[in-house]
Amino acid sequence: MSVSLPKRDLPKGKAEDQMKLTRISRLRSIALLVTCSITGALFLVTPSTAASTATPKILKLLWSDEFNGKKGVLPSSKSWSYDIGNGYGWGNAELEYYTNKSANVSTDGKGNLVISANRIADAQGNALPNVAGAEQILNFCWECQFTSAKIKTSNKLGFLYGRLEARMKVAPGEGTWPAFWLLGADLLDGNPWPECGEIDIVETRGVEPGMTSAALHGPGFGKGAGVGGTYQSSTPLSDAYHVYAIEWKKNQIDFYLDDHLITSETPASFAPGRWVFNHEFFLILNLAMGGEFAGEIDPAILKTQLLVDYIRFYSVNGTGKLIKH
């Protein structure tokens, strides 16, 4: 299907801050902001109208990262750690080397976290001149054409049910593969992938600039497309900020792009595979380059960036839990 999406590239500042808290709109109604003076908790209430019998949806903010640090600051170590190393060897033939350097992942001083993929070598594996550290990386990662970053909340924060969303401007260019996703926390205890479960809130590929993919992976649906759906915009997603989200409860996960439901998945849609999504997961955010999903990289790309305005986690009508480790 092909649907035009609303442009959401708003100027930074007080006007945007006000709009952030009204951007979640279910059933195309207007969200009302309610602040509880006793607990200080933030709630978003979506009311029924006279013409609707829908049950009001109450969202309580449990955690967020607004990325309001000064320019060049790494993401908070209270929430985030890093995967470091050769993305090619992790199963998808990606062509980036992940670092924990501010050149690859840091706040921009304007309210964004920026993950930058920076070219270090051409397609033939020749190091670019005057790129510090390129030769050292290529000595043990000859496939790597870029440095980039992959951050995760494992052993720091876990999520169970609720609404998890990010407002992002995805990276442009053929061969880009930004992703906002989760893995089952039992992976850390030895339960292998895909038995632990994987929830891909969003993956985009620059060769199809208007397409967003949402999917589940688990037993019976490991490698390949998984179970989910895609959504097609008439304009490139990298042109504007969009909100990518899931609303997750026992035996159901709904995937959203802005106000649009992409797909709703349940154990029935996952058959004959087993549903393994009723337990704690941790969050991952990364910018891959090339690989089995993204394909060939445009050789003209020297740098491309994923901009993340915020990540927020809510309970929905009382369902949703943040687990702190």
N, C-alpha and C positions, 0 to 999 in steps of 0.2 A: 504494500500500500504506500501511497505517497501523500504526505500531509505537510502543509506549510507550518513551520513553527514560529512562534513570536520571537522577535529580536529582544535579547535580554542584556545587551552590553550597556550597562548603566555607568554613569560617572561615579567615581569614588567620592566619599564625603558623607555629610549628614543625611542628605536626601537618600542615598543608597542604604545607609544604616536603617532608616525608617522602613524602606521597602523590603529589606531582608526579612523582617519579622512578619511581613504580610504576603510573602511570596508563596507560601504553602497554601494552595487552594484546592480543596477537594470538592467534587461535584460542581465546580465552577461557581461556588459561593464565595462570600467575602469572609476571610478569617478575622476574628475578633481577638485582640490582645488583652489577656487578663493577667494581672500580676497579683500573686497571693502575698499579702502584707505580712502574714504570720511566718511562712516558711521561706519567702523570697524566691520560690520556685517560679519558673516561667511556663505559662500555659498558652497554647493556641487552641481556640475553640471554633470549630466549623459548625454553625447552627443550621438546623432545618429551616426551610422557608414555608410559607403557607401552601406553596404548590408542591412541596416535597414531603415525603414521609420518612426520609432517610434519618437514621440515628445520628445525632451530633457526634463528631469525631474530636476527641480531646487529646491534644499532644502536649506532653510535659517534657521540657528539655532536661536531659540527664547529663549530657556532656557535649562540649563543642571545642573546636580549635578554630579561632578566627584569624590566625596568622597575622597579627598586628605588630609583629616585632620590627625592629629597625632593619635597614637594608643590610643584607649579608649575614643574617643570623640563622643558624641551623634550627630545624624544628625542635620543639621541646623534648628533652630526654625523659620527661615524666610520662610522655605518651608514646614516643617513637624510638625505634631502633632501626638498624640498617641490614639489608642483605648487601654484601660486598663481594664482587668477583665477576667471573666470566658468564654472561647471560647465555652464551652459546651452549654451554655444557649443562643447562638446566632443563633440556628437553624440547625446546621449541626453535632451536637453531637461530636464536637472536644474535645481533651483531653489536651489542654494547657491553661495556665493562662498568659495573655499578660501583660507585664510590660513596664516601660520606663527606665529600668536600663541598664547601659553600658554593663553588663554581657550578656544581651540579644540583644542589638543593639548598635553598635558603629563602628567607622572606625578602621582599623587594622594598620594604618601607612604605608601601602603598596599600597594605592590607591583603597581599597575596603571598602564598607559598609558590615558588617557581621551581619546577624541575626542568633542568636544561640538559638536552642531549647535544654534546659538543664533539664535532668531528676531530678525530686524531689520525685517521689514515684514509687513503683512497680505497676504491673497490678492489684493487690489486694487493692491498696490504702494505703499501708504502706509507711510512709515517709522514705526516704533514710537517713542513719545516716550521721551526719556532714554536712548536707545541710542547710545553714542558711535560715531561714524564711519558710522552707517547712511545718512545723506543722501549722503555722499561715494561710498559703494559704489553706491547706487541711481542716481546720476547717470550711470554707465556700465554698470550691470547692473540694468536696471529689472525684470528677471524674478526677481531674487534675493530670496528670502524669509528665508534663513538664511545665517550664516557657518558654516563647518565646516573640516575639514582632510583632506588627502590626502598621505600620506608614501610615499616610495619609496627603494629601494636602488640605483637606476641610477647608474652610474659610481662606485660604492662597493663593492657586493657583488653577485656573480652566483651562481646556483645551477644545478647540472647533476645530475639524477637524485637519488636518496636520498629521505628522508622529511622533509617540511616540515609543521609543525603550529603551530597557535595555540590557546591556551585563552582563550576569550572569552565575555563576556556581551553579546549583540547588543542594539542599540538598540530600544526599544519604540516603538509608535505607528504609526498608518496614515500611509504616505508615507515611512517610513524605508527606507534602502537601504545597509546596511553591506556591505562587500566585502573579502575577503582573496584576492589574486589575483596572477598573474604575466604579464609580457609578454616576448616574445623580445628578447634584448639587441641583436640586429641591427637592431631598430627605430631604435636610436641611430645606426646607420651608414647609414640611409636606406631600409632595407627596409620598405615600408609595412605597416600593419595592413590585413587580417588575415594577410598573407603571413608576418609575423614570428611569428605564433602567440600565443594567449592561453589561459592556464590559470586558470579561476575555481575556486579551492579551495572557496570558499563565497560565496554571495550570499543574503541574506534580504530579504524585503519585509514590512513591518509589517502590511499588510492581510491577510496569511496568516501569523499569528504562529508557527505550528508547522512551517512549511515551510522546508527548506533546499535550495538549488539548487547543483549542481556541474556544470561544463561546460567544453568546449573550443571555441575559435573558431580558424578557420584558413581556407585557401583552400576556397571552396565553402560555408563555414559561418561567414560573417561576422555580419551583423546577424541578430537573432532569437535563438532558443533555443540555437543551437549544438548540440554533441553531448555528451550527458551524461545526468544523471538528477536526480530530486528525492527527498527523504525527508520523511516527515510524522510529526511528534511529536504526541502527544495533549495536550501542554501547551506553552505559549508558550516558545520558545527564549530569549526575553529574561528569563525567570524565573530562569535558572540559568546557570552557566558550563558550556560544552561544549568538547570538543576537536575541531577541524576540521583535517583532514590530507589530504595526498596521499602515496602511495608510488609512486615514479616510476623507471622504468628504460627502457632502449632499447625503443621500440615498445610501451610499455604504461604507463598511468597509472591507479592505483586511488585512488578518493576515499572518505574515511571521515568519519563523524560519530560521535565517541566510539569504541565498538568495532564499529560497524556499517558494513559495506561498502555505499556508496551505488551506485556504478557502477564498472565496469572498462572502460577504453577502449583500443583498439588501432587500427592502420591499417585493419583490416577494417571496424571500426565507423565510420570516418571517410570511407570511400569514398562517392562518387567524388572527394571532396576529397583533397588531398595531406597526409600526416602531416608536420608541421613542428615536432615537439616533441623532437627529439634534439639539442638544442644549448642554450647558456646562456640563462637567463631572469633577470630581476630582479623583485623583490617589490614589491607595492603594497598599502597598507592605507588605506581611506578610509570616510567616512560621507557618502553622498549623500542628498539629500532630493528626493522627487518624481521626475519623469522617466518615461520610457517603461516601465521595469520596475516602479517602485514605485507609480506612479499618484498620485491626489490625496492631498494632505497634510491631515491633521486640523487645522482652523484653531485648535483649542485648544492645540496643542503650542507651548510657548514654548521648551522645551529638551529635548533627548534625547541620550543618551550611549551610546557603544560603549566597553566596558571590556575591555582586553586584559591578561590575567595574564602571559602569556609568549608568545614565538615561539621555536621550536627547530628546528634542522636537523641531521639525522643521515645518515650513510651507512648503507646496509642491506646486510649481508653483503659489505662492502667496496666497494659501488657508491654513489657520490655524491661530488660535488666542490664545494667552496666556492671561488669565484674572487674574489680581492681586487684592487681597482683602485687 
